[in-house]
Amino acid sequence: MAEQALIGLIGGMSWESSAQYYRLINEGVRDRVGGVASARTLMWSFDFARIEALQHAGDWDALAGELVTAAKALQKGGADFLVLCTNTMHRCAWAIDAAVKIPLLHIADPTAAAIQAAGLTRVGLLGTAFTMEQEFYRGRLEAKFGLEVLIPEARDRAAVHGIIYRELVTGQVLDASREVYRDVIARLVARGAQGIILGCTEIMLLIGEKDSPVPVFDTTTLHAMAAVDRALGNP
């Protein structure tokens, strides 16, 4: 078979979800190729403490600069395409696209494709406050794919965001927080959500299909499998 493309992973935001990317991508290649096959990857992994501080300070220009440094290093290292292992930091995807010649596989695109394949048009979005409230993510889903995106009410957004930053990025997976998310999902469904986007790459550590009365779309797994497709020549 032809040599796999080399995947450039921009990770560490947090490493808890980046570890899932590494596992999922390697499992995907092994399952499709067989034997002892695994993925060809390079990873740049940030210190998330610095990234988190810049996020909450609202310094997106500095964050864009950090991502550009990583993207250029991975391109120089021979990566054929890039995977940014976080939803929130796609706020700065434009900077990566402008800085390097290799493509960035945007996390929203395989997510939207899965939603469309399921025949759904109205979905609820869970994620950090940045992802839920700003336009960079919802706007892409709406403008490029024609989806209607619902976000939780303000109190629920604060709860979802807090659990991500207090618990999930530090590896804490608590039953009480799972119940909070289930309640938030129920309220989105009551408002008409036909499916739920797990729009933060750590959320899959906490909830899954069994926690929702409607289909869930795990962006971590969908993004990782899209990377496998591209690496094996099936973009």
N, C-alpha and C positions, 0 to 999 in steps of 0.2 A: 504494500500500500504506500501511497505518497506520504512524505513526512508531514506530521502535524504542524499546523501553524503554532507559533510561540505566543502564548497569552501573557500580556503584561497586566498584572494585578496591582491596583493602587488600593492598599488596605490599611489596616490598623485603626479603622474608624467605625466601630471598635474592633480589636483583634478577636473578640468573641464571635462576631459574625464573619470576619475574614477566615477564621479557622473553618467555618461551615462552608464557605466558598471553596477552600482548598479541598476539603473532603468531597463535596458534591461534584466538583469538576473532575477529580481523579476517579471517583466512582463512576461517573458518566462515561468517561473514556474507557475504563476497564469493561463496563457492561456492553458497550457498543463494539469495541475492538476485540475483546476477549483476552484470555491468558493473563499475563502479568502486565499488560499495557497500562500506562498512566499518562497524565497530561504533561506537556512541555510548558512550564510556567516560569516567569520571573515575578517577584513581588517586591514592591516598595511598601514598607509598613511604617506608618507614622506613630509618633508618641501621641496618643489620643488626648492626653491632658492638655497639650498645647492647642490642638484642634478644637477641643471643647471650649476652651477659654476664648478663643477667637470667635467661635460661633455665637456664644452668649454676649460677647462684646459687640456683635454685629459688624465685625471687620472682614467683610467678604472679599475685599481687595487683597488683603494679606492671605486669606485662605486660597484665593485663586492663584496667587503666586506660589504657594506651597504645592498645589496640585500641578502647576506647570513644571516646577522643578522635578517632581516625580515622573511626570509624563515624558519629559525630555530624557531623563535618565533611562527609562524603560525603552524608549525608542532607540537610544544609543546602544543599549544592551542587546538589541536585535528583536524586540517584540514586534509581532506582525499586527497586533491590534491591542486595544486597551479595555480593561474592565475596571470601572470605578466601583469598589465594593461597599457602597453606601448609597442610600436614597438622598439623604439631606445634601450631601456634597455635590449632587448634580445641579445644585444652585450655581455652581461654577463650571459646569460642563462646557459652556461657551469658550472659556479661557483655554481649556485643553484643546478643543477643536481648532482654535486659532493658532496654537503654539506648535503643534506637531503635524506631521504628514500622515501618520498612521491613524486608522479610524478608532473612534470611541464607540463601544457598544452601549448605547443608552439604556438604562435600567427600565425606563417607562415603556419602551417599545415592545419587548417580549411580553410584558405584563398586559399591555393593551391588546396584543395579538391573542393572548389566551382568553381575555374577557370577550373579545369579538367571536372567537371560535366557540365559546359557550353560548353565544346568542344573547348576551346581556348588553344593556345600554346604560343602566343607571347603577353606579357602584358607590359604596362608602369607602372613605380613605382614612386609614389609621397611620400615624407616623409621628415624627417630632413636630413640634409646633411650627417649625420652619417649613416643613414639607406640607403640612395641612393648610397653613394659612397663606403662604406665599404662592405666587403664580407659576413659578418655574416648573412645577410638577403637574399640578392640576391643569394648568394652561396647555401643556403639551398633550395631555390625555384628551382634553376637550377640542383643541384646534386641529390636531393631527389625526385623531381617531374618532371624533364625534361622540365621545362619551359624556354623560352627565355625571359629575362627581360631587357627592355629598360629603361634608365634613361634620364631625361631631360639634355639639354646642360648646360654648366657651369652657364651662366647668369640666366637661368630659375631655376636651382637648388638653387642658392643664393636667388632668389625671393621667392620660395616656403619655404625654411628654415626660412627666415626672417619673413614671415607672421606668421609662427607657433610660433616663440619665441617672437615676438613683440606684437602679437595680440591674437591668438587663446588661448594660455595658460593663458591669462589674461581675457578671456571671451569676447574679442572684435571680432565681426563678421561683417565685412565691405563689402558692395557691390563692392567697387573698388577692393578689394582683391579677391573677387569671380571672377571678370572679368580676373584678372591676372591668376588665376588657370585655368579658361576656355581656355585661350590662350595657356597655357602650355600643357594642355590636347590635344588641337587641333594639336599642333606641334608633340606630341608623336603619335597621330593617323596618321598623315601624313607620319610618319616614319614606320608605319606598326603595331602599337599597336592595338590589337583586343579587349583589355579591359584595365582598369586602376585600379591599386591597390591604395586605400587610405591608404598608409602605415605609417600613423601617426594617433594615436587614436583621435586627435582633429580635423582632417580634415573633418570628418563627420559633424561637427558643421557648416562648411562653404559650402560644395558642396555635391551633390548627383546625382542621375541618370539623372535628368533634365539638368544637367550642362555638360553632356558628350554625344557625338554622338555614343559612344560604351559603353558596360556594365561597371559599376563600382563595385568594390569589397571593401566594407566597413569593414576593419579589426576589428573595435570595435564591430560591431554587429555580425560578423561571429565568433569572439572569444567568445563573451558573450553567443551566442547560443550553441556553442560547450561546454561551461561550464555547461549550463543547461542540455544538453544531458548527460554529464558525471554524473552530480549530480543526475539525475533521472534514472541512470542505463543504458543509451544508448550511450556508448562511441563510 
